[in-house]
Amino acid sequence: MPPLYAAPWSLAACALLLCGRPGPAAVAAALTAATTVRVARRMSDADHPSRAGALLSLAALRGTAEQLLRCATRHHWPIATAAAVASRRARTC
């Protein structure tokens, strides 16, 4: 089993959110909104497709964030340690 299994859009959104700036956060929100629309179109037989799409997209984003945190502490701790030594921002996260 791979240490990280996530959709590319959610990895990109998490990376943008980690920047900590309003611009990248807006791009991450737009990426999540586009995914919400795409998922809602596939669920046309649901009672509330847009709500279901939003919930699924946000759940995927949260799951990816949790996996990234687990990977930083379990599988990729040497990389996280090196980043903490090199960057003040990495130490505060």
MILUMZA-803833 format. One line per 4 residues: their letters; for each residue x, y, z of N, C-alpha, C, O. Coordinates in Angstrom, 2 decimals. Example, Ala and Ser with C-alpha at 12.3 -4.5 7.8 and 13.67 -1.06 7.14 Angstrom:
BEGIN
AS	13.19/-5.69/7.80/12.30/-4.50/7.80/13.20/-3.30/7.80/14.24/-3.32/8.46 ~ 12.85/-2.25/7.08/13.67/-1.06/7.14/12.90/0.03/7.87/13.41/1.14/8.04;
This chain:
BEGIN
MPPL	0.84/-1.16/0.00/0.00/0.00/0.00/0.90/1.24/0.00/1.85/1.32/0.78 ~ 0.61/2.20/-0.87/1.43/3.40/-0.91/1.20/4.28/0.32/0.10/4.27/0.89 ~ 2.21/5.03/0.75/2.03/5.87/1.93/1.08/7.04/1.68/0.52/7.58/2.64 ~ 0.89/7.43/0.43/0.00/8.55/0.11/-0.81/8.19/-1.12/-0.25/7.92/-2.19;
YAAP	-2.11/8.19/-0.99/-2.99/7.93/-2.11/-4.04/9.03/-2.14/-4.94/9.06/-1.31 ~ -3.91/9.93/-3.11/-4.83/11.08/-3.17/-4.97/11.52/-4.62/-4.12/11.23/-5.47 ~ -6.05/12.22/-4.88/-6.29/12.77/-6.21/-5.33/13.94/-6.46/-5.01/14.68/-5.53 ~ -4.88/14.10/-7.69/-3.95/15.20/-7.98/-4.51/16.58/-7.65/-3.78/17.45/-7.19;
WSLA	-5.82/16.79/-7.88/-6.40/18.10/-7.60/-6.34/18.40/-6.10/-6.11/19.55/-5.70 ~ -6.55/17.39/-5.26/-6.55/17.65/-3.82/-5.12/17.87/-3.32/-4.91/18.66/-2.39 ~ -4.15/17.20/-3.91/-2.75/17.47/-3.56/-2.37/18.90/-3.93/-1.70/19.60/-3.16 ~ -2.80/19.33/-5.12/-2.50/20.70/-5.54/-3.18/21.71/-4.62/-2.58/22.72/-4.26;
ACAL	-4.44/21.45/-4.26/-5.16/22.37/-3.37/-4.48/22.44/-2.00/-4.36/23.52/-1.43 ~ -4.05/21.31/-1.48/-3.37/21.32/-0.18/-2.05/22.07/-0.27/-1.70/22.82/0.64 ~ -1.31/21.88/-1.34/-0.05/22.59/-1.52/-0.29/24.10/-1.60/0.48/24.88/-1.04 ~ -1.34/24.50/-2.29/-1.66/25.91/-2.39/-2.08/26.48/-1.03/-1.72/27.61/-0.70;
LLCG	-2.82/25.71/-0.26/-3.25/26.18/1.05/-2.07/26.29/2.02/-2.07/27.14/2.91 ~ -1.06/25.45/1.84/0.11/25.51/2.70/0.96/26.75/2.47/1.80/27.09/3.30 ~ 0.74/27.43/1.36/1.49/28.66/1.10/1.13/29.74/2.11/1.96/30.59/2.43 ~ -0.09/29.71/2.63/-0.48/30.67/3.64/-0.74/32.06/3.14/-0.68/33.02/3.91;
RPGP	-1.04/32.21/1.87/-1.31/33.51/1.28/-2.72/33.51/0.67/-3.23/32.46/0.29 ~ -3.34/34.68/0.57/-4.71/34.75/0.04/-4.83/34.34/-1.43/-5.81/33.71/-1.81 ~ -3.84/34.68/-2.24/-3.90/34.35/-3.66/-3.94/32.84/-3.92/-4.86/32.35/-4.58 ~ -2.96/32.11/-3.40/-3.01/30.66/-3.58/-4.22/30.00/-2.92/-4.73/29.00/-3.42;
AAVA	-4.68/30.55/-1.81/-5.87/30.00/-1.16/-7.10/30.18/-2.04/-7.97/29.31/-2.08 ~ -7.16/31.30/-2.76/-8.28/31.52/-3.69/-8.22/30.54/-4.85/-9.25/30.05/-5.31 ~ -7.02/30.24/-5.32/-6.87/29.26/-6.40/-7.28/27.87/-5.90/-7.91/27.11/-6.62 ~ -6.91/27.55/-4.66/-7.30/26.26/-4.08/-8.82/26.18/-3.94/-9.41/25.12/-4.19;
AALT	-9.45/27.27/-3.55/-10.92/27.29/-3.44/-11.56/27.12/-4.81/-12.56/26.41/-4.94 ~ -11.00/27.76/-5.83/-11.53/27.61/-7.19/-11.35/26.18/-7.69/-12.23/25.64/-8.36 ~ -10.24/25.58/-7.38/-9.98/24.18/-7.77/-10.98/23.24/-7.10/-11.49/22.32/-7.73 ~ -11.24/23.48/-5.82/-12.21/22.67/-5.09/-13.62/22.90/-5.63/-14.40/21.95/-5.72;
AATT	-13.95/24.14/-5.98/-15.26/24.43/-6.55/-15.44/23.76/-7.90/-16.52/23.25/-8.21 ~ -14.40/23.75/-8.71/-14.49/23.08/-10.01/-14.70/21.58/-9.83/-15.46/20.96/-10.58 ~ -14.03/21.00/-8.85/-14.23/19.58/-8.56/-15.64/19.32/-8.06/-16.25/18.30/-8.39 ~ -16.16/20.24/-7.25/-17.53/20.11/-6.75/-18.52/20.08/-7.91/-19.44/19.26/-7.92;
VRVA	-18.34/20.95/-8.88/-19.23/20.98/-10.04/-19.11/19.69/-10.84/-20.12/19.13/-11.27 ~ -17.89/19.24/-11.03/-17.67/18.00/-11.80/-18.31/16.79/-11.12/-18.91/15.95/-11.79 ~ -18.18/16.70/-9.80/-18.78/15.59/-9.06/-20.30/15.70/-9.06/-21.00/14.69/-9.19 ~ -20.82/16.92/-8.92/-22.27/17.12/-8.91/-22.90/16.72/-10.23/-24.00/16.18/-10.26;
RRMS	-22.21/16.97/-11.33/-22.74/16.57/-12.65/-22.85/15.06/-12.78/-23.74/14.55/-13.46 ~ -21.94/14.35/-12.15/-21.98/12.89/-12.21/-23.04/12.29/-11.30/-23.40/11.12/-11.45 ~ -23.55/13.08/-10.36/-24.53/12.59/-9.39/-25.90/13.22/-9.64/-26.57/13.66/-8.71 ~ -26.31/13.25/-10.88/-27.57/13.91/-11.22/-28.79/13.24/-10.60/-29.83/13.89/-10.47;
DADH	-28.69/11.98/-10.23/-29.84/11.29/-9.65/-29.94/11.49/-8.12/-30.88/10.98/-7.51 ~ -29.01/12.21/-7.52/-29.07/12.48/-6.08/-30.15/13.53/-5.79/-30.55/14.28/-6.68 ~ -30.60/13.57/-4.55/-31.61/14.55/-4.17/-31.07/15.98/-4.30/-31.75/16.86/-4.83 ~ -29.87/16.20/-3.84/-29.22/17.51/-3.92/-27.81/17.31/-4.46/-26.86/17.21/-3.69;
PSRA	-27.66/17.24/-5.78/-26.34/16.92/-6.34/-25.27/17.94/-5.98/-24.12/17.56/-5.76 ~ -25.61/19.22/-5.92/-24.58/20.22/-5.61/-24.10/20.08/-4.17/-22.92/20.25/-3.88 ~ -25.02/19.78/-3.26/-24.63/19.59/-1.86/-23.77/18.33/-1.71/-22.76/18.34/-1.01 ~ -24.18/17.26/-2.38/-23.41/16.02/-2.32/-22.02/16.21/-2.92/-21.04/15.71/-2.37;
GALL	-21.93/16.94/-4.03/-20.63/17.21/-4.64/-19.73/18.02/-3.73/-18.53/17.76/-3.63 ~ -20.32/19.02/-3.07/-19.53/19.85/-2.15/-19.03/19.04/-0.97/-17.88/19.15/-0.57 ~ -19.90/18.22/-0.41/-19.50/17.41/0.75/-18.41/16.41/0.37/-17.46/16.21/1.13 ~ -18.54/15.79/-0.78/-17.54/14.82/-1.22/-16.20/15.49/-1.53/-15.14/14.96/-1.20;
SLAA	-16.25/16.66/-2.15/-15.01/17.37/-2.48/-14.30/17.83/-1.21/-13.08/17.70/-1.10 ~ -15.05/18.36/-0.27/-14.43/18.80/0.98/-13.90/17.62/1.79/-12.86/17.72/2.44 ~ -14.61/16.49/1.74/-14.12/15.30/2.43/-12.82/14.80/1.80/-11.92/14.36/2.51 ~ -12.73/14.87/0.48/-11.50/14.45/-0.20/-10.35/15.39/0.15/-9.23/14.93/0.37;
LRGT	-10.62/16.68/0.22/-9.58/17.64/0.58/-9.10/17.42/2.01/-7.90/17.48/2.29 ~ -10.03/17.17/2.91/-9.66/16.90/4.30/-8.86/15.60/4.41/-7.87/15.55/5.14 ~ -9.29/14.57/3.71/-8.56/13.30/3.73/-7.16/13.43/3.21/-6.23/12.83/3.75 ~ -6.98/14.22/2.16/-5.65/14.43/1.62/-4.77/15.18/2.62/-3.60/14.85/2.81;
AEQL	-5.35/16.19/3.27/-4.58/16.94/4.28/-4.16/16.02/5.44/-3.03/16.11/5.92 ~ -5.06/15.15/5.86/-4.72/14.22/6.94/-3.63/13.25/6.50/-2.73/12.94/7.28 ~ -3.71/12.77/5.27/-2.67/11.87/4.77/-1.32/12.56/4.69/-0.29/11.97/5.02 ~ -1.32/13.81/4.24/-0.06/14.55/4.16/0.56/14.74/5.54/1.77/14.63/5.70;
LRCA	-0.27/15.01/6.54/0.24/15.14/7.90/0.81/13.82/8.41/1.86/13.79/9.06 ~ 0.11/12.73/8.11/0.63/11.42/8.53/1.93/11.08/7.82/2.85/10.55/8.44 ~ 2.02/11.40/6.54/3.24/11.12/5.79/4.41/11.93/6.33/5.54/11.45/6.37 ~ 4.14/13.17/6.73/5.22/14.01/7.26/5.77/13.47/8.56/6.94/13.67/8.87;
TRHH	4.93/12.78/9.33/5.40/12.28/10.61/5.82/10.81/10.57/6.56/10.36/11.45 ~ 5.36/10.07/9.61/5.71/8.65/9.55/6.70/8.33/8.46/7.86/8.02/8.72 ~ 6.23/8.40/7.22/7.03/7.90/6.10/8.12/8.86/5.66/9.22/8.44/5.30 ~ 7.82/10.14/5.69/8.75/11.11/5.13/9.32/12.03/6.21/9.59/13.20/5.94;
WPIA	9.52/11.52/7.40/10.02/12.37/8.47/11.41/12.91/8.19/11.72/14.02/8.64 ~ 12.28/12.20/7.46/13.58/12.83/7.18/13.44/14.10/6.33/14.18/15.07/6.54 ~ 12.51/14.09/5.39/12.28/15.28/4.57/11.71/16.40/5.42/12.11/17.55/5.28 ~ 10.77/16.06/6.30/10.17/17.08/7.17/11.22/17.67/8.11/11.18/18.86/8.40;
TAAA	12.13/16.85/8.59/13.18/17.34/9.48/14.13/18.27/8.73/14.53/19.32/9.25 ~ 14.49/17.89/7.53/15.38/18.75/6.73/14.70/20.07/6.40/15.34/21.12/6.41 ~ 13.41/20.03/6.10/12.68/21.26/5.82/12.61/22.15/7.05/12.70/23.37/6.94 ~ 12.44/21.55/8.23/12.38/22.33/9.47/13.72/22.99/9.77/13.75/24.10/10.30;
VASR	14.81/22.32/9.44/16.13/22.91/9.67/16.36/24.08/8.71/16.96/25.09/9.09 ~ 15.89/23.95/7.48/16.16/24.95/6.45/15.17/26.11/6.46/15.51/27.20/5.98 ~ 13.96/25.92/6.97/12.93/26.94/6.82/12.22/27.22/8.14/11.79/26.30/8.83 ~ 12.10/28.48/8.48/11.37/28.87/9.68/9.88/28.56/9.52/9.22/28.17/10.48;
RART	9.36/28.74/8.31/7.95/28.46/8.06/7.63/26.98/8.29/6.57/26.66/8.83 ~ 8.52/26.08/7.89/8.29/24.65/8.09/8.31/24.30/9.57/7.63/23.35/9.98 ~ 9.07/25.02/10.38/9.09/24.75/11.82/7.78/25.12/12.50/7.41/24.49/13.49 ~ 7.08/26.12/11.99/5.85/26.55/12.64/4.64/25.73/12.24/3.61/25.78/12.92;
C	4.73/24.98/11.17/3.58/24.18/10.72/3.42/22.91/11.52/2.51/22.13/11.26;
